[in-house]
Amino acid sequence: MEFTVTIIWFDEERLWCARCEDLKITLEYGSFDALLEQTKAAAYDMAELNLGYKGEIRLRYVIERSDVLAVS
């Protein structure tokens, strides 16, 4: 089973956010590595809790970045 996780960097808040609609996951961390580790753990738990699925899952990451630029 494969799920897409969207990871977004919010520069103005210095924050990484992970979202997966299918698994109903939304996580926020200041560290990219911490976010990935917590996303993996949450994905397995939520697949079991929300979908009743046990077994191997694949996570596909889509990374976005949001910047705020001041033009003068």
N, CA, C and O atoms as CSV, one atom per row, in Angstrom:
chain,resi,resn,atom,element,x,y,z
A,1,MET,N,N,0.846,-1.167,0.000
A,1,MET,CA,C,0.000,0.000,0.000
A,1,MET,C,C,0.900,1.241,0.000
A,1,MET,O,O,1.874,1.300,0.750
A,2,GLU,N,N,0.579,2.220,-0.831
A,2,GLU,CA,C,1.403,3.431,-0.939
A,2,GLU,C,C,0.583,4.663,-0.575
A,2,GLU,O,O,-0.590,4.786,-0.930
A,3,PHE,N,N,1.237,5.569,0.145
A,3,PHE,CA,C,0.620,6.825,0.554
A,3,PHE,C,C,1.543,7.979,0.206
A,3,PHE,O,O,2.765,7.858,0.290
A,4,THR,N,N,0.952,9.093,-0.184
A,4,THR,CA,C,1.720,10.299,-0.492
A,4,THR,C,C,1.697,11.228,0.707
A,4,THR,O,O,0.638,11.568,1.234
A,5,VAL,N,N,2.891,11.633,1.128
A,5,VAL,CA,C,3.056,12.579,2.228
A,5,VAL,C,C,3.617,13.867,1.648
A,5,VAL,O,O,4.681,13.860,1.028
A,6,THR,N,N,2.915,14.962,1.844
A,6,THR,CA,C,3.401,16.266,1.398
A,6,THR,C,C,4.136,16.922,2.546
A,6,THR,O,O,3.597,17.077,3.642
A,7,ILE,N,N,5.383,17.307,2.279
A,7,ILE,CA,C,6.202,17.976,3.286
A,7,ILE,C,C,6.439,19.403,2.812
A,7,ILE,O,O,6.872,19.638,1.685
A,8,ILE,N,N,6.147,20.345,3.695
A,8,ILE,CA,C,6.258,21.762,3.346
A,8,ILE,C,C,7.178,22.463,4.346
A,8,ILE,O,O,7.064,22.259,5.555
A,9,TRP,N,N,8.079,23.279,3.839
A,9,TRP,CA,C,8.942,24.122,4.666
A,9,TRP,C,C,8.365,25.526,4.665
A,9,TRP,O,O,8.232,26.150,3.613
A,10,PHE,N,N,8.022,26.022,5.848
A,10,PHE,CA,C,7.528,27.382,6.001
A,10,PHE,C,C,8.679,28.231,6.537
A,10,PHE,O,O,8.981,28.201,7.730
A,11,ASP,N,N,9.310,28.979,5.650
A,11,ASP,CA,C,10.505,29.742,5.999
A,11,ASP,C,C,10.234,30.780,7.082
A,11,ASP,O,O,11.037,30.936,8.003
A,12,GLU,N,N,9.112,31.491,6.982
A,12,GLU,CA,C,8.849,32.560,7.939
A,12,GLU,C,C,8.651,32.022,9.361
A,12,GLU,O,O,8.882,32.749,10.328
A,13,GLU,N,N,8.230,30.768,9.500
A,13,GLU,CA,C,8.045,30.172,10.824
A,13,GLU,C,C,9.158,29.201,11.184
A,13,GLU,O,O,9.198,28.684,12.300
A,14,ARG,N,N,10.067,28.949,10.236
A,14,ARG,CA,C,11.139,27.979,10.436
A,14,ARG,C,C,10.567,26.639,10.905
A,14,ARG,O,O,10.948,26.102,11.945
A,15,LEU,N,N,9.639,26.123,10.098
A,15,LEU,CA,C,8.871,24.962,10.498
A,15,LEU,C,C,8.648,24.019,9.322
A,15,LEU,O,O,8.329,24.458,8.218
A,16,TRP,N,N,8.819,22.724,9.565
A,16,TRP,CA,C,8.493,21.688,8.600
A,16,TRP,C,C,7.130,21.100,8.959
A,16,TRP,O,O,6.845,20.863,10.133
A,17,CYS,N,N,6.299,20.869,7.968
A,17,CYS,CA,C,4.970,20.298,8.180
A,17,CYS,C,C,4.789,19.111,7.239
A,17,CYS,O,O,5.134,19.191,6.060
A,18,ALA,N,N,4.246,18.006,7.759
A,18,ALA,CA,C,3.945,16.827,6.936
A,18,ALA,C,C,2.446,16.577,6.980
A,18,ALA,O,O,1.821,16.623,8.040
A,19,ARG,N,N,1.877,16.308,5.798
A,19,ARG,CA,C,0.438,16.031,5.712
A,19,ARG,C,C,0.202,14.825,4.811
A,19,ARG,O,O,0.816,14.682,3.754
A,20,CYS,N,N,-0.695,13.973,5.254
A,20,CYS,CA,C,-1.144,12.848,4.437
A,20,CYS,C,C,-2.648,12.727,4.645
A,20,CYS,O,O,-3.109,12.290,5.700
A,21,GLU,N,N,-3.398,13.116,3.632
A,21,GLU,CA,C,-4.862,13.115,3.725
A,21,GLU,C,C,-5.419,11.703,3.927
A,21,GLU,O,O,-6.325,11.508,4.738
A,22,ASP,N,N,-4.891,10.725,3.204
A,22,ASP,CA,C,-5.411,9.359,3.279
A,22,ASP,C,C,-5.276,8.760,4.685
A,22,ASP,O,O,-6.145,8.017,5.142
A,23,LEU,N,N,-4.170,9.098,5.359
A,23,LEU,CA,C,-3.934,8.561,6.702
A,23,LEU,C,C,-4.370,9.521,7.805
A,23,LEU,O,O,-4.313,9.188,8.989
A,24,LYS,N,N,-4.804,10.710,7.405
A,24,LYS,CA,C,-5.237,11.743,8.351
A,24,LYS,C,C,-4.106,12.129,9.312
A,24,LYS,O,O,-4.274,12.153,10.531
A,25,ILE,N,N,-2.947,12.429,8.711
A,25,ILE,CA,C,-1.759,12.826,9.479
A,25,ILE,C,C,-1.443,14.282,9.192
A,25,ILE,O,O,-1.425,14.704,8.035
A,26,THR,N,N,-1.195,15.044,10.234
A,26,THR,CA,C,-0.631,16.388,10.130
A,26,THR,C,C,0.352,16.528,11.284
A,26,THR,O,O,-0.026,16.446,12.453
A,27,LEU,N,N,1.615,16.739,10.943
A,27,LEU,CA,C,2.674,16.874,11.946
A,27,LEU,C,C,3.502,18.115,11.657
A,27,LEU,O,O,3.647,18.514,10.501
A,28,GLU,N,N,4.048,18.731,12.710
A,28,GLU,CA,C,4.914,19.901,12.562
A,28,GLU,C,C,6.143,19.736,13.452
A,28,GLU,O,O,6.039,19.357,14.618
A,29,TYR,N,N,7.313,20.031,12.874
A,29,TYR,CA,C,8.574,19.965,13.621
A,29,TYR,C,C,9.519,21.026,13.093
A,29,TYR,O,O,9.401,21.459,11.946
A,30,GLY,N,N,10.444,21.438,13.918
A,30,GLY,CA,C,11.472,22.381,13.510
A,30,GLY,C,C,12.623,21.702,12.793
A,30,GLY,O,O,13.445,22.375,12.170
A,31,SER,N,N,12.695,20.385,12.869
A,31,SER,CA,C,13.780,19.613,12.266
A,31,SER,C,C,13.221,18.672,11.194
A,31,SER,O,O,12.244,17.962,11.432
A,32,PHE,N,N,13.842,18.673,10.024
A,32,PHE,CA,C,13.426,17.804,8.932
A,32,PHE,C,C,13.573,16.337,9.312
A,32,PHE,O,O,12.672,15.538,9.057
A,33,ASP,N,N,14.715,15.971,9.928
A,33,ASP,CA,C,14.953,14.577,10.311
A,33,ASP,C,C,13.942,14.088,11.340
A,33,ASP,O,O,13.449,12.964,11.243
A,34,ALA,N,N,13.632,14.929,12.327
A,34,ALA,CA,C,12.634,14.559,13.340
A,34,ALA,C,C,11.270,14.387,12.690
A,34,ALA,O,O,10.520,13.479,13.050
A,35,LEU,N,N,10.946,15.246,11.742
A,35,LEU,CA,C,9.667,15.150,11.049
A,35,LEU,C,C,9.549,13.828,10.295
A,35,LEU,O,O,8.506,13.176,10.355
A,36,LEU,N,N,10.602,13.424,9.587
A,36,LEU,CA,C,10.571,12.165,8.847
A,36,LEU,C,C,10.383,10.972,9.775
A,36,LEU,O,O,9.576,10.086,9.494
A,37,GLU,N,N,11.120,10.946,10.875
A,37,GLU,CA,C,11.008,9.829,11.814
A,37,GLU,C,C,9.607,9.735,12.414
A,37,GLU,O,O,9.040,8.646,12.510
A,38,GLN,N,N,9.058,10.863,12.811
A,38,GLN,CA,C,7.716,10.864,13.395
A,38,GLN,C,C,6.643,10.537,12.355
A,38,GLN,O,O,5.630,9.915,12.674
A,39,THR,N,N,6.870,10.957,11.119
A,39,THR,CA,C,5.923,10.655,10.039
A,39,THR,C,C,5.874,9.152,9.783
A,39,THR,O,O,4.795,8.587,9.602
A,40,LYS,N,N,7.031,8.507,9.768
A,40,LYS,CA,C,7.079,7.053,9.562
A,40,LYS,C,C,6.308,6.320,10.659
A,40,LYS,O,O,5.511,5.425,10.376
A,41,ALA,N,N,6.549,6.701,11.897
A,41,ALA,CA,C,5.878,6.045,13.024
A,41,ALA,C,C,4.371,6.289,12.967
A,41,ALA,O,O,3.580,5.366,13.161
A,42,ALA,N,N,3.983,7.522,12.703
A,42,ALA,CA,C,2.557,7.864,12.655
A,42,ALA,C,C,1.866,7.173,11.481
A,42,ALA,O,O,0.721,6.743,11.614
A,43,ALA,N,N,2.535,7.058,10.341
A,43,ALA,CA,C,1.931,6.443,9.154
A,43,ALA,C,C,1.559,4.993,9.422
A,43,ALA,O,O,0.465,4.555,9.067
A,44,TYR,N,N,2.445,4.260,10.033
A,44,TYR,CA,C,2.151,2.861,10.325
A,44,TYR,C,C,0.982,2.753,11.302
A,44,TYR,O,O,0.063,1.959,11.098
A,45,ASP,N,N,1.024,3.562,12.366
A,45,ASP,CA,C,-0.060,3.538,13.367
A,45,ASP,C,C,-1.400,3.934,12.759
A,45,ASP,O,O,-2.416,3.293,13.029
A,46,MET,N,N,-1.411,4.979,11.944
A,46,MET,CA,C,-2.665,5.470,11.377
A,46,MET,C,C,-3.212,4.525,10.307
A,46,MET,O,O,-4.429,4.421,10.148
A,47,ALA,N,N,-2.340,3.835,9.573
A,47,ALA,CA,C,-2.809,2.846,8.597
A,47,ALA,C,C,-3.564,1.731,9.315
A,47,ALA,O,O,-4.586,1.242,8.833
A,48,GLU,N,N,-3.046,1.344,10.467
A,48,GLU,CA,C,-3.709,0.297,11.239
A,48,GLU,C,C,-5.000,0.816,11.882
A,48,GLU,O,O,-6.041,0.164,11.804
A,49,LEU,N,N,-4.928,1.990,12.515
A,49,LEU,CA,C,-6.093,2.525,13.219
A,49,LEU,C,C,-7.208,2.986,12.285
A,49,LEU,O,O,-8.373,2.651,12.498
A,50,ASN,N,N,-6.861,3.751,11.254
A,50,ASN,CA,C,-7.877,4.341,10.379
A,50,ASN,C,C,-8.347,3.412,9.261
A,50,ASN,O,O,-9.499,3.482,8.832
A,51,LEU,N,N,-7.455,2.546,8.796
A,51,LEU,CA,C,-7.795,1.710,7.647
A,51,LEU,C,C,-7.863,0.221,7.983
A,51,LEU,O,O,-8.247,-0.592,7.143
A,52,GLY,N,N,-7.488,-0.133,9.214
A,52,GLY,CA,C,-7.466,-1.539,9.585
A,52,GLY,C,C,-6.415,-2.336,8.843
A,52,GLY,O,O,-6.531,-3.555,8.720
A,53,TYR,N,N,-5.387,-1.659,8.344
A,53,TYR,CA,C,-4.360,-2.297,7.512
A,53,TYR,C,C,-3.152,-2.687,8.346
A,53,TYR,O,O,-2.647,-1.893,9.140
A,54,LYS,N,N,-2.695,-3.919,8.157
A,54,LYS,CA,C,-1.450,-4.393,8.772
A,54,LYS,C,C,-0.607,-4.963,7.652
A,54,LYS,O,O,-1.100,-5.715,6.811
A,55,GLY,N,N,0.648,-4.609,7.643
A,55,GLY,CA,C,1.541,-5.084,6.590
A,55,GLY,C,C,2.456,-3.961,6.150
A,55,GLY,O,O,2.606,-2.955,6.844
A,56,GLU,N,N,3.058,-4.140,5.007
A,56,GLU,CA,C,4.032,-3.168,4.508
A,56,GLU,C,C,3.334,-1.979,3.872
A,56,GLU,O,O,2.371,-2.136,3.121
A,57,ILE,N,N,3.834,-0.782,4.182
A,57,ILE,CA,C,3.338,0.427,3.524
A,57,ILE,C,C,4.523,1.168,2.917
A,57,ILE,O,O,5.648,1.073,3.406
A,58,ARG,N,N,4.257,1.893,1.865
A,58,ARG,CA,C,5.288,2.702,1.193
A,58,ARG,C,C,4.855,4.154,1.294
A,58,ARG,O,O,3.702,4.498,1.032
A,59,LEU,N,N,5.811,5.004,1.682
A,59,LEU,CA,C,5.541,6.436,1.747
A,59,LEU,C,C,6.259,7.124,0.597
A,59,LEU,O,O,7.460,6.937,0.402
A,60,ARG,N,N,5.523,7.914,-0.158
A,60,ARG,CA,C,6.093,8.722,-1.241
A,60,ARG,C,C,6.041,10.168,-0.763
A,60,ARG,O,O,4.974,10.683,-0.430
A,61,TYR,N,N,7.192,10.814,-0.733
A,61,TYR,CA,C,7.286,12.178,-0.227
A,61,TYR,C,C,7.298,13.186,-1.374
A,61,TYR,O,O,8.032,13.033,-2.350
A,62,VAL,N,N,6.478,14.206,-1.236
A,62,VAL,CA,C,6.468,15.346,-2.143
A,62,VAL,C,C,6.855,16.538,-1.288
A,62,VAL,O,O,6.190,16.835,-0.295
A,63,ILE,N,N,7.918,17.218,-1.664
A,63,ILE,CA,C,8.431,18.316,-0.833
A,63,ILE,C,C,8.152,19.651,-1.510
A,63,ILE,O,O,8.446,19.851,-2.689
A,64,GLU,N,N,7.573,20.558,-0.724
A,64,GLU,CA,C,7.285,21.925,-1.170
A,64,GLU,C,C,7.998,22.893,-0.255
A,64,GLU,O,O,8.387,22.550,0.862
A,65,ARG,N,N,8.162,24.103,-0.741
A,65,ARG,CA,C,8.787,25.144,0.070
A,65,ARG,C,C,8.042,26.436,-0.132
A,65,ARG,O,O,7.654,26.772,-1.251
A,66,SER,N,N,7.841,27.164,0.949
A,66,SER,CA,C,7.163,28.451,0.896
A,66,SER,C,C,8.115,29.522,1.423
A,66,SER,O,O,8.591,29.424,2.554
A,67,ASP,N,N,8.393,30.534,0.620
A,67,ASP,CA,C,9.273,31.632,1.022
A,67,ASP,C,C,8.503,32.948,0.936
A,67,ASP,O,O,7.609,33.110,0.105
A,68,VAL,N,N,8.862,33.866,1.800
A,68,VAL,CA,C,8.323,35.209,1.755
A,68,VAL,C,C,9.465,36.124,1.358
A,68,VAL,O,O,10.494,36.169,2.032
A,69,LEU,N,N,9.287,36.851,0.268
A,69,LEU,CA,C,10.318,37.751,-0.228
A,69,LEU,C,C,9.819,39.186,-0.181
A,69,LEU,O,O,8.675,39.470,-0.535
A,70,ALA,N,N,10.673,40.070,0.252
A,70,ALA,CA,C,10.328,41.493,0.267
A,70,ALA,C,C,10.966,42.150,-0.951
A,70,ALA,O,O,12.181,42.086,-1.138
A,71,VAL,N,N,10.146,42.774,-1.765
A,71,VAL,CA,C,10.623,43.466,-2.956
A,71,VAL,C,C,10.477,44.957,-2.715
A,71,VAL,O,O,9.393,45.458,-2.415
A,72,SER,N,N,11.611,45.661,-2.855
A,72,SER,CA,C,11.534,47.107,-2.610
A,72,SER,C,C,11.869,47.909,-3.841
A,72,SER,O,O,11.850,49.139,-3.801
